[in-house]
Amino acid sequence: MTQIGDDARSKQSSRIAFSALCVIAFVVFTSLGIWQIQRRAWKLDLIAAIDSRIHASATDAPGPQSWPQLSAEHDAYRHVRIEGAFLGTPPVLVQAVTELGPGYWVMSPLHAARGFTILINRGFVAQDDKDRVAPPPTDATVTGLLRMTEPGGGFLRKNDPDAGRWYSRDVAAIAKVMNVPDAAPYFVDADTALSGPGQPFGGLTVVNLPNNHLVYVITWFALAAMAAAAWVKVMRNKA
């Protein structure tokens, strides 16, 4: 009788422990599912906002007074316009892969008529043409998309300014190499207006904001349902 009683208590303890795990798992998975619903709503709003910025009429590029407030969430891909003169500084070539193949982004500094400098991504040039890029026009009105700086590097490689090897458009690092102390903390992807014979090909900005949150929602709620089903099975076996 003692052995039977001990076995019964052991089984009961196991069921209680398993039930507790099921409840905890259900709560955790459900919470994660709800969080992903909220993240999905945020991402959809962000995509809509960026799409609206891209297709809006061009406005003046932000000046120094606005720089401290700039953020990727609120300012990335704004359609902007800037008037000024390109400096004679040699461009910095940043490794890129586009729909036209591998090559480089051509970054050149433009001194704005409003008294500061902006790095302009004039566009794309193929690898074989990197040494044949024509200089930009001296005076220009550039329209394009505001992009946030890309510090560090890319393609799993770090930028190497001393060797002239660039894998991301790191505004601060590029401006330092160009000796441009008053550069804006962002750059502008120029549209096709600057394109021409010998010039980089502009207007190749790719806006890609992954939105996999619905998959995560389904996954977390499916796991929550499995935890609930396991708990129900334990309760039925108990009965």
RAMO-V159164 format. One record per pair of residues at least 6 apart in sequence whose C-alpha atoms are under 7 Angstrom apart, sorted by the first residue. I is the first residue (numbers start at 0). J is the second residue. Records with the same first field share a line. If there is no record, write none. Layout:
# RAMO-V159164
I: J, J
This chain:
# RAMO-V159164
14: 233
18: 230
21: 226, 227, 229, 230
24: 223, 226
25: 223, 226, 227
28: 219, 220, 222, 223
29: 219, 220, 223
31: 219
32: 216, 219, 220
35: 212, 215, 216
36: 216
38: 212
39: 212, 213
42: 210
49: 76
52: 76, 77, 78
53: 76, 77, 78
55: 78
56: 78
57: 78, 79, 80, 142
58: 78, 79, 80
59: 79, 80, 81
60: 79, 80, 81
66: 184
71: 147
75: 145, 146, 147
76: 144, 145, 146
77: 144, 145
78: 143, 144, 145
79: 142, 143, 144, 145
80: 141, 142, 143
81: 111, 140, 141, 142
82: 111, 112, 139, 140, 141
83: 109, 110, 111, 112, 138, 139, 140
84: 109, 110, 111, 137, 138, 139
85: 108, 109, 110, 135, 136, 137, 138
86: 108, 109, 110
88: 177
90: 105, 106, 107
91: 105, 106, 107
92: 103, 104, 105, 106, 165
93: 103, 104, 105, 165, 166, 167, 168
94: 102, 103, 104, 165, 166
95: 101, 102, 103, 104
96: 102
101: 125, 126
102: 123, 124, 125, 126
103: 123, 124, 125, 126
104: 120, 122, 123, 124
105: 120, 121, 122, 123, 199
106: 118, 119, 120, 121
107: 118, 119, 120, 121
108: 116, 117, 118, 119
109: 116, 117, 118, 119
110: 116, 117
115: 181, 182
116: 181, 182, 183
117: 182, 183, 186
118: 186, 187
119: 186, 187, 188, 189
120: 186, 187, 188, 189
121: 188, 189, 199, 201
122: 189, 199, 200, 201, 202
123: 199, 200, 201
124: 199, 200
131: 197
132: 197, 198, 199
133: 197, 198
141: 189
142: 189, 190
143: 187, 188, 189, 190
144: 187, 188, 189
145: 185, 186, 187, 188
146: 185, 186, 187, 188
147: 185, 186
148: 168, 169, 170, 184, 185, 186
149: 167, 168, 169
150: 167, 168, 169
151: 157, 158, 169
152: 158, 166, 167
153: 166, 167
154: 166
156: 166
157: 166
158: 164, 165, 166, 167
159: 165
170: 184, 185, 186
174: 180, 182
188: 204
189: 201, 202
190: 201, 202
191: 200, 201, 202
193: 201
194: 200, 201
